[in-house]
């Protein structure tokens, strides 16, 4: 999960840059994980990318779209 969190952070960084935004423009995240206990062992990686956000939701789900996926993060960013 640690590696997947890091990859998701890099993917989000790149997607935001393509839209003219940065991680600082994020106003909300929704995180789905297949093992919430494992997720909490790697919160430091999440904090590297997202910090203490204004609002965030994390939920444990039985399965994500691909069986190898352990984490999915959706972000909402606002730019002027």
KAQUI-V924382 format. One record per run of one state. SS is the DSSP state (helix for helix, strand for strand, loop for the rest). FROM is the first residue (numbers start at 1). LEN is the number of residues. If there is no record, write none. Layout:
ss=SS from=FROM len=LEN
ss=SS from=FROM len=LEN
This chain:
ss=loop from=1 len=1
ss=helix from=2 len=17
ss=loop from=19 len=4
ss=helix from=23 len=3
ss=strand from=26 len=8
ss=loop from=34 len=2
ss=helix from=36 len=5
ss=loop from=41 len=2
ss=helix from=43 len=8
ss=loop from=51 len=5
ss=strand from=56 len=5
ss=loop from=61 len=10
ss=strand from=71 len=7
ss=loop from=78 len=3
